[in-house]
Amino acid sequence: MTIRAILPAEGRDLRLDLFRGVANWAIFINHIPNNAVMWITTRSYGFSDAAELFVFIAGYAAAIVYAKSMVTQGFTAGTTRLLERAWQLYVAHVVLLVINLAVINWAAQTYNEPHLLGEFNVAGLTDDPVHTLTQGLLLKYKPFNFDILPLYIVVLAACPPALWLMLRRPDVTIAGSLVLYFAARQFEWNLPAYPSGVWYFNPFTWQFLFMLGAWSALGGATRMRTIIRSPAVVVIGTAYLIFALLMTLAGHFEALGQLFPEWLVRVFNPNDKTNLAPYRVVHFMVIAAFVIRFLPIDWPGLQSRWLRPLVVCGQRSLEVFCVGLLLSFVGHFLLDVVSETLFTQILVSIAGIGLMTAVAYYRSWSKKLDKRPSPPVPRSSSLEPTGGARRRWQRSPDRGS
């Protein structure tokens, strides 16, 4: 079957790293309960938030890396690399799960804060630790804030057939993903969670955003360029962003909500994140279109030293994400035990971002160190004796006689 997708050009798109870094910082800030700093993130001003950005870029990056592998090395090689990445994410999730459970349990017992076990869904660990950990290995049990990485693992592991088809029939593939999205919403398909309920991020609906990212990377964004650059998109998109802002703020502030019909405010509040409401998808797509239109790939600001920390955090996304999850609990614990003042919230948020950035820079440095060529071995350290040594050995008597 003919390859119909447009493979991405060589070279790294720093916009992906930049916004992946933004997503990691925002996820950390938003995962600290009652943190006033979350008002600087997009979740407070529109329908979508950092989760959409994280999943979309994950699909985009997967297409860039593994689609090329399928084309150049074959389907088996590309699938193997995809599953290796999914396994790497699974191992990271398991390690992070165990460390997180241990840290929360230690903090709750040491500082006599038993409510932490309930807040972070860790209470079951003390009642039935073996069964709870087993369910964690099956991705059914997830502590508070541990929902997005299992989604990424499942979608990535199921991706090879869809990516193979997208290379040959990209529009048919994204249409099929859209059908699955609406079917899952209509028939309430989801995966079961432990000890009850369903996955917070429904993989049957959120897969559409992942596949949308892959479709965009394989020529979808290029084919939509004429539409994205039309003046009508700017006008309609801006109007929609303003509407999303008003509806979101109406859910936060009762006085503002009273200015609109009650039924209208209820449509968007609470915001349906679990099943990825269509208005969230549209909101994110408008933002993505604006980024493509107004932030070109060669924008000089991407090389700015002021944005460099975000770019580096995006390049070391997995490590930064994992550290951010642990730090979000530490931040909540400090606010709960030490102080909940606005100053403390700002200080904890800045310190956490600083630590995440330090980890990113360290991992970038260590990666370069691993790739650095070994220094040449001096001749004098060779195992073969030099000419002078050979002559001395030849003149010396046989000590064994």
VMD Tcl script that draws the C-alpha trace (Angstrom):
set ca {
  {0.00 0.00 0.00}
  {1.34 3.44 -0.92}
  {2.56 5.80 1.78}
  {0.23 8.80 1.60}
  {1.26 10.57 4.79}
  {3.77 13.41 4.67}
  {6.74 12.48 6.82}
  {8.00 15.33 8.99}
  {11.18 17.14 7.98}
  {14.48 16.40 9.63}
  {15.46 18.43 12.66}
  {13.95 19.13 16.06}
  {10.90 21.33 16.46}
  {11.65 23.34 19.60}
  {8.01 24.37 19.83}
  {7.20 20.82 20.94}
  {9.85 20.95 23.64}
  {8.71 24.39 24.76}
  {5.06 23.44 25.18}
  {5.88 20.06 26.67}
  {7.87 21.96 29.28}
  {4.89 24.28 29.82}
  {2.65 21.23 30.28}
  {4.99 19.68 32.86}
  {5.20 22.88 34.88}
  {1.43 23.37 34.74}
  {0.72 19.76 35.75}
  {2.97 20.15 38.78}
  {1.30 23.40 39.85}
  {-2.24 22.10 39.27}
  {-1.57 18.88 41.18}
  {-1.01 20.79 44.42}
  {-4.49 21.10 45.95}
  {-5.63 24.59 46.99}
  {-2.65 26.20 45.31}
  {-3.41 29.77 44.28}
  {-0.58 29.67 41.73}
  {-2.77 27.48 39.52}
  {-4.50 30.70 38.50}
  {-1.59 31.42 36.18}
  {-2.24 28.19 34.23}
  {-4.68 27.83 31.34}
  {-7.09 25.55 33.21}
  {-8.50 28.61 35.01}
  {-9.28 30.48 31.79}
  {-10.68 27.96 29.35}
  {-12.06 24.50 28.78}
  {-8.81 22.63 28.05}
  {-5.65 22.47 30.13}
  {-2.16 20.96 30.25}
  {-3.49 17.39 29.93}
  {-4.66 18.00 26.35}
  {-1.32 19.57 25.52}
  {0.57 16.62 27.04}
  {-1.41 13.95 25.17}
  {-1.45 15.79 21.83}
  {2.33 16.32 21.87}
  {2.79 12.67 22.89}
  {0.95 11.59 19.75}
  {2.81 14.12 17.61}
  {6.20 12.99 18.91}
  {5.31 9.31 18.54}
  {4.46 9.83 14.87}
  {7.70 11.72 14.23}
  {9.89 9.01 15.76}
  {8.11 5.73 15.11}
  {6.42 6.43 11.77}
  {9.82 7.06 10.23}
  {11.03 3.82 11.76}
  {8.11 1.91 10.22}
  {8.86 3.41 6.80}
  {12.62 2.91 6.82}
  {12.95 -0.25 8.92}
  {9.57 -1.94 8.53}
  {6.45 -2.45 10.58}
  {8.07 -4.97 12.94}
  {10.95 -2.67 13.82}
  {8.65 0.32 14.35}
  {6.30 -1.76 16.51}
  {9.21 -3.05 18.57}
  {10.42 0.48 19.25}
  {6.90 1.60 20.21}
  {6.45 -1.29 22.63}
  {9.90 -0.68 24.10}
  {8.89 2.90 24.80}
  {5.59 1.76 26.33}
  {7.53 -0.67 28.53}
  {9.90 2.09 29.59}
  {6.94 4.24 30.60}
  {5.39 1.29 32.46}
  {8.57 0.70 34.46}
  {8.76 4.41 35.28}
  {5.13 4.32 36.41}
  {5.68 1.29 38.67}
  {8.80 2.76 40.28}
  {7.05 6.08 40.76}
  {3.98 4.32 42.19}
  {6.00 2.45 44.82}
  {8.02 5.53 45.82}
  {4.88 7.66 46.01}
  {3.04 5.14 48.18}
  {6.02 4.84 50.51}
  {6.46 8.61 50.83}
  {2.77 9.30 51.48}
  {2.48 6.46 54.01}
  {5.64 7.64 55.80}
  {4.46 11.24 55.95}
  {1.02 10.26 57.23}
  {2.43 8.09 60.03}
  {5.42 10.20 61.00}
  {3.53 13.49 61.23}
  {0.21 12.00 62.37}
  {-1.65 13.14 59.26}
  {-3.89 10.13 58.48}
  {-6.15 12.23 56.24}
  {-3.37 12.17 53.62}
  {-4.07 8.48 53.00}
  {-7.62 9.26 52.00}
  {-6.83 12.41 50.04}
  {-4.31 10.62 47.85}
  {-6.22 7.31 47.57}
  {-3.63 5.37 49.56}
  {-5.86 4.08 52.37}
  {-6.37 0.73 50.63}
  {-2.65 0.06 50.85}
  {-2.82 -0.37 54.61}
  {-5.90 -2.65 54.44}
  {-4.77 -5.00 51.65}
  {-1.29 -4.05 50.43}
  {-0.65 -7.09 48.21}
  {-3.92 -6.87 46.31}
  {-3.65 -3.09 46.03}
  {-0.13 -3.28 44.59}
  {-1.25 -6.02 42.20}
  {-4.03 -3.79 40.92}
  {-1.45 -1.03 40.60}
  {0.68 -3.24 38.38}
  {-2.41 -3.85 36.24}
  {-2.90 -0.07 35.98}
  {-6.31 -0.34 37.62}
  {-5.29 1.17 40.96}
  {-3.91 4.68 40.76}
  {-3.21 7.11 43.60}
  {-4.38 10.69 43.31}
  {-2.73 12.49 40.35}
  {-1.40 9.24 38.82}
  {-3.88 9.02 35.96}
  {-2.20 10.46 32.88}
  {0.84 8.16 32.62}
  {-1.26 4.94 32.49}
  {-3.32 6.59 29.72}
  {-0.11 7.29 27.79}
  {1.09 3.69 28.28}
  {-2.15 2.10 27.05}
  {-2.57 4.38 24.04}
  {1.08 4.01 23.01}
  {0.97 0.21 23.31}
  {-2.17 0.08 21.13}
  {-0.74 2.52 18.59}
  {1.21 0.32 16.09}
  {-1.72 -0.82 13.88}
  {-3.23 2.67 13.86}
  {0.12 4.26 13.00}
  {0.67 1.74 10.19}
  {-2.74 2.60 8.74}
  {-2.22 6.34 9.24}
  {0.90 6.21 7.07}
  {-1.24 4.84 4.23}
  {-4.70 6.31 4.90}
  {-4.22 9.23 7.32}
  {-7.67 10.77 6.89}
  {-9.43 7.40 7.16}
  {-7.49 6.64 10.34}
  {-8.32 9.92 12.06}
  {-11.96 9.49 11.03}
  {-12.00 6.03 12.64}
  {-10.46 7.49 15.79}
  {-13.20 10.13 15.84}
  {-15.90 7.46 15.47}
  {-14.43 5.56 18.42}
  {-14.40 8.81 20.42}
  {-18.11 9.47 19.89}
  {-19.05 5.81 20.35}
  {-17.23 5.70 23.70}
  {-19.06 8.81 24.83}
  {-22.42 7.53 23.62}
  {-22.16 4.02 25.08}
  {-20.07 5.04 28.12}
  {-17.13 2.79 27.32}
  {-14.26 3.05 29.80}
  {-11.83 0.81 31.69}
  {-12.59 -0.24 35.28}
  {-10.56 1.24 38.12}
  {-9.75 -0.17 41.55}
  {-11.32 -0.24 44.10}
  {-14.28 1.20 42.20}
  {-15.26 3.49 39.36}
  {-13.53 3.95 36.01}
  {-10.37 5.55 34.66}
  {-10.24 9.29 35.21}
  {-8.80 9.69 31.69}
  {-11.01 7.50 29.51}
  {-8.58 5.93 27.01}
  {-11.37 5.35 24.44}
  {-11.98 9.09 24.19}
  {-8.53 10.53 24.93}
  {-7.02 8.35 22.22}
  {-8.54 10.80 19.71}
  {-6.32 13.63 20.93}
  {-3.27 11.35 20.73}
  {-4.17 10.31 17.19}
  {-4.92 13.92 16.29}
  {-1.36 14.75 17.26}
  {-0.02 11.90 15.11}
  {-2.23 12.95 12.18}
  {-1.00 16.54 12.47}
  {2.62 15.40 12.43}
  {2.08 13.23 9.33}
  {0.78 16.00 7.11}
  {-2.55 16.92 8.66}
  {-1.37 20.31 9.85}
  {0.20 21.01 6.45}
  {-3.01 20.19 4.61}
  {-4.98 22.40 6.97}
  {-2.62 25.35 6.57}
  {-4.93 27.28 4.23}
  {-7.79 27.03 6.71}
  {-5.59 27.87 9.68}
  {-4.32 31.02 7.97}
  {-7.76 32.28 6.96}
  {-9.03 35.45 8.71}
  {-12.29 33.68 9.57}
  {-10.46 31.20 11.82}
  {-8.89 34.06 13.76}
  {-12.26 35.77 14.30}
  {-14.23 32.63 15.14}
  {-11.41 31.17 17.22}
  {-10.99 34.35 19.25}
  {-14.73 34.51 19.90}
  {-14.71 30.90 21.09}
  {-11.76 31.49 23.43}
  {-13.58 34.47 24.95}
  {-16.73 32.37 25.37}
  {-14.70 29.59 27.04}
  {-13.12 32.15 29.35}
  {-16.50 33.49 30.43}
  {-18.03 30.06 31.00}
  {-15.02 28.86 32.98}
  {-14.95 31.94 35.19}
  {-18.72 31.68 35.61}
  {-18.14 28.29 37.20}
  {-15.65 29.81 39.65}
  {-17.48 33.02 40.54}
  {-21.20 32.86 41.33}
  {-21.73 36.58 40.68}
  {-20.47 36.21 37.13}
  {-22.46 33.02 36.61}
  {-25.69 34.83 37.42}
  {-25.19 37.03 34.35}
  {-25.79 34.01 32.08}
  {-28.66 31.52 31.78}
  {-28.31 28.82 34.42}
  {-28.67 26.00 31.90}
  {-25.82 27.42 29.82}
  {-23.41 27.56 32.76}
  {-24.35 23.99 33.75}
  {-23.42 22.70 30.29}
  {-19.77 23.56 30.92}
  {-19.60 23.27 34.72}
  {-18.45 20.86 35.91}
  {-16.09 20.45 32.99}
  {-16.23 16.89 31.61}
  {-12.55 15.96 31.60}
  {-12.90 12.20 32.04}
  {-14.63 11.66 28.69}
  {-12.91 14.61 26.98}
  {-15.94 16.75 26.20}
  {-16.11 18.03 22.61}
  {-15.90 21.64 23.78}
  {-12.51 20.79 25.36}
  {-11.27 19.37 22.05}
  {-12.43 22.42 20.11}
  {-10.85 24.76 22.65}
  {-7.51 22.98 22.34}
  {-7.69 22.87 18.54}
  {-8.24 26.63 18.41}
  {-5.19 27.21 20.59}
  {-3.13 24.80 18.47}
  {-4.22 26.59 15.28}
  {-3.17 29.93 16.74}
  {0.22 28.52 17.72}
  {0.79 27.20 14.19}
  {-0.28 30.52 12.70}
  {1.52 32.97 14.99}
  {4.51 30.96 16.26}
  {6.62 29.73 13.31}
  {9.11 26.92 13.74}
  {12.03 29.31 13.13}
  {10.90 31.92 15.67}
  {14.12 33.35 17.19}
  {12.58 33.40 20.66}
  {12.82 29.61 20.81}
  {16.58 30.05 21.17}
  {16.18 32.63 23.94}
  {17.93 31.95 27.23}
  {14.72 33.01 29.00}
  {12.78 30.14 27.45}
  {15.66 27.69 27.66}
  {14.54 26.18 31.03}
  {11.13 25.33 29.56}
  {12.71 23.84 26.43}
  {15.10 21.69 28.47}
  {12.24 20.48 30.69}
  {10.36 19.51 27.53}
  {13.35 17.62 26.16}
  {13.63 15.62 29.39}
  {9.87 15.29 29.73}
  {9.59 11.85 31.37}
  {12.09 12.56 34.12}
  {10.62 16.00 34.79}
  {7.07 14.63 34.83}
  {7.95 11.90 37.34}
  {9.81 14.31 39.63}
  {6.94 16.77 39.35}
  {4.42 14.19 40.56}
  {6.45 13.46 43.67}
  {7.08 17.14 44.30}
  {3.36 17.91 44.00}
  {2.73 15.71 47.03}
  {5.67 17.25 48.89}
  {4.30 20.69 48.10}
  {0.82 19.80 49.32}
  {2.30 18.26 52.48}
  {4.33 21.39 53.24}
  {1.32 23.64 52.72}
  {-0.80 21.39 54.91}
  {1.69 21.02 57.76}
  {3.76 24.21 57.69}
  {1.68 27.05 56.24}
  {-0.99 27.75 53.62}
  {-0.31 31.45 53.12}
  {-0.12 32.87 49.62}
  {3.59 33.53 50.07}
  {4.20 29.89 50.98}
  {2.18 28.68 47.99}
  {4.24 30.85 45.65}
  {7.50 29.78 47.32}
  {6.63 26.06 47.12}
  {5.62 26.37 43.46}
  {8.81 28.22 42.51}
  {10.98 25.78 44.45}
  {9.31 22.80 42.79}
  {9.76 24.24 39.32}
  {13.38 25.01 40.18}
  {14.01 21.40 41.23}
  {12.30 20.06 38.11}
  {14.44 22.34 35.96}
  {17.60 21.26 37.79}
  {16.75 17.62 37.11}
  {16.19 18.42 33.42}
  {19.55 20.18 33.08}
  {21.32 17.36 34.92}
  {19.77 14.70 32.69}
  {20.69 16.69 29.57}
  {24.26 17.00 30.80}
  {24.51 13.30 31.69}
  {23.11 12.30 28.30}
  {25.77 14.37 26.55}
  {28.38 12.81 28.82}
  {27.28 9.32 27.79}
  {27.59 10.24 24.11}
  {30.96 11.97 24.48}
  {33.72 9.95 22.75}
  {36.34 8.28 24.92}
  {39.71 10.04 25.06}
  {42.50 8.44 23.00}
  {44.67 5.94 24.85}
  {48.28 7.13 25.20}
  {50.88 4.98 23.45}
  {52.81 4.43 26.64}
  {49.81 2.72 28.21}
  {49.57 0.15 25.43}
  {49.77 -3.48 26.47}
  {52.36 -4.11 23.77}
  {55.86 -3.30 25.12}
  {57.83 -0.53 23.45}
  {60.91 -1.20 21.42}
  {63.24 -0.26 24.28}
  {61.43 -2.54 26.67}
  {61.61 -5.39 24.19}
  {65.37 -4.90 23.92}
  {65.77 -4.90 27.71}
  {63.69 -8.07 27.96}
  {65.73 -9.67 25.26}
  {69.03 -8.87 27.11}
  {67.78 -10.01 30.51}
  {68.57 -13.60 31.56}
  {65.84 -16.18 31.75}
  {64.75 -15.98 35.36}
  {62.95 -19.27 35.11}
  {66.14 -21.35 34.40}
}
mol new
graphics top color blue
foreach p $ca { graphics top sphere $p radius 0.5 }
foreach p [lrange $ca 0 end-1] q [lrange $ca 1 end] { graphics top cylinder $p $q radius 0.2 }
display resetview
